[in-house]
Amino acid sequence: MTKEETIVVAGIGKVRIRLVPTEEELVQAERAKRARGFFLSLVESLLIEPEYVKEDWVKLPEEALRPLARLIARANGLDPYFKPKKEKPFYNAFRNAWRMQRAAHRDAIFQRALAAWKAHLEAGLAAVEKAYTEQVGMDRSGLCELARDGYLLSPRVIAAVGKPVTPDGLGKLLTAEFITGLVESWFDLPPFIRRERIIRDAISAFRRGEYALSIYGLLPQPEGVLWDYLKEANPAELTLEELIEIQGRSYVTVEAFLREILSRLIGTEELPFYRFVKFAAFTDDGTLNRHAVEHGISLAFATRENAIRVILLLDFVHFVLKELEHK
């Protein structure tokens, strides 16, 4: 198929037309409110001769324009998407074909960037998984159950509590003194050192029984330290972030990174307090939910158990980053 074609259009006569629009011409055509306007805008941009006279083209019946639409669609690889029905005008099908093709192209670009991003993480995550298995063992069913209750445990905590780990056992072990010792071990990694003052203030609030302040201070930090790692250690991170912005996607790389870690090490992809909730559907019954807490919707979250959940998550993330640093 050539990039130009001569075709006879009933009511117009012989026309010579380019078949492949530029990106600017497509953007201009998309400004049309209706699908018929989109098609005619493209025709106006592509027409070589005769000169485009709007009055002549707008009065043409749909069936006179259908062969031209098929010609343009075929030249631009729209055949998999352009499926006009005989009994209906083709305009909506034509416009939607362009949109579906562009969406498929954008998704292919995104998937390639995502694959490159994951490839840079693979060796490190494999090393973390190996270290976790060596220290914790293969049977992690109990840890998965605890994770579903919001308790995510590093090998250090598991070794201190002993197996089987239970919420009651955690409650007895996790005294203020034990937690202080746990936290002190975190400040050997730059992402934690950068947040040292915030973390120490939050832990001081925990020891005073000010659990709301403790949770407010600590809840954003796991994603913060993971982001520090991603932007420094993954050369594909910024490229993927730029693509997410350009394509207007809601994909969050830190959340994807955390899901991958949880899936490999624990066998579940999410913590219950990381689930997105609609404000209208949220019941403020003391359940910890990051989204509701950080937006000020939840007010009953300030319990010792919830503060411990967040502290354990940070300790778990510290273990992961420490192993990644070794790798």
WODA-V90309 format. One record per residue. RES is the residue in three letters. BURIAL is + if it has 24 or more other ideal C-beta (glycine too) atoms within 12 Angstrom, else -. Layout:
res={RES RES}
burial={BURIAL BURIAL}
This chain:
res={MET THR LYS GLU GLU THR ILE VAL VAL ALA GLY ILE GLY LYS VAL ARG ILE ARG LEU VAL PRO THR GLU GLU GLU LEU VAL GLN ALA GLU ARG ALA LYS ARG ALA ARG GLY PHE PHE LEU SER LEU VAL GLU SER LEU LEU ILE GLU PRO GLU TYR VAL LYS GLU ASP TRP VAL LYS LEU PRO GLU GLU ALA LEU ARG PRO LEU ALA ARG LEU ILE ALA ARG ALA ASN GLY LEU ASP PRO TYR PHE LYS PRO LYS LYS GLU LYS PRO PHE TYR ASN ALA PHE ARG ASN ALA TRP ARG MET GLN ARG ALA ALA HIS ARG ASP ALA ILE PHE GLN ARG ALA LEU ALA ALA TRP LYS ALA HIS LEU GLU ALA GLY LEU ALA ALA VAL GLU LYS ALA TYR THR GLU GLN VAL GLY MET ASP ARG SER GLY LEU CYS GLU LEU ALA ARG ASP GLY TYR LEU LEU SER PRO ARG VAL ILE ALA ALA VAL GLY LYS PRO VAL THR PRO ASP GLY LEU GLY LYS LEU LEU THR ALA GLU PHE ILE THR GLY LEU VAL GLU SER TRP PHE ASP LEU PRO PRO PHE ILE ARG ARG GLU ARG ILE ILE ARG ASP ALA ILE SER ALA PHE ARG ARG GLY GLU TYR ALA LEU SER ILE TYR GLY LEU LEU PRO GLN PRO GLU GLY VAL LEU TRP ASP TYR LEU LYS GLU ALA ASN PRO ALA GLU LEU THR LEU GLU GLU LEU ILE GLU ILE GLN GLY ARG SER TYR VAL THR VAL GLU ALA PHE LEU ARG GLU ILE LEU SER ARG LEU ILE GLY THR GLU GLU LEU PRO PHE TYR ARG PHE VAL LYS PHE ALA ALA PHE THR ASP ASP GLY THR LEU ASN ARG HIS ALA VAL GLU HIS GLY ILE SER LEU ALA PHE ALA THR ARG GLU ASN ALA ILE ARG VAL ILE LEU LEU LEU ASP PHE VAL HIS PHE VAL LEU LYS GLU LEU GLU HIS LYS}
burial={- - - - + - + - + - - + - - + - + + + + + - - - + + - - + + - + - - + + - + + + + + + + + + + - - - - - - - - - + - - + - + - + + + - + + + + + + - + + - + - - - + - + - - - - - + + + + + + - + + - - - - - - - - - - - + - - + + - - + + - + + - - + + - - + + - + + - - - + - - - + - + + + - + + + + + + + + + + + + + - - + - - - + - + - - + - - + + - - - + + - - + + - - + - - + - + + - - + - - + + - - + + - + + - - - - + + - + + + + + + + + + + + + + + + + + - - + + - + + - + + + - + + - - - - - - - - + + + + + + + + + + - + + + + + - + + + + + - - - - - - - + - - - - + + + + + + + + - - - + - - + + + + + + + + + + + + + + + + + + + + + + + + - - -}
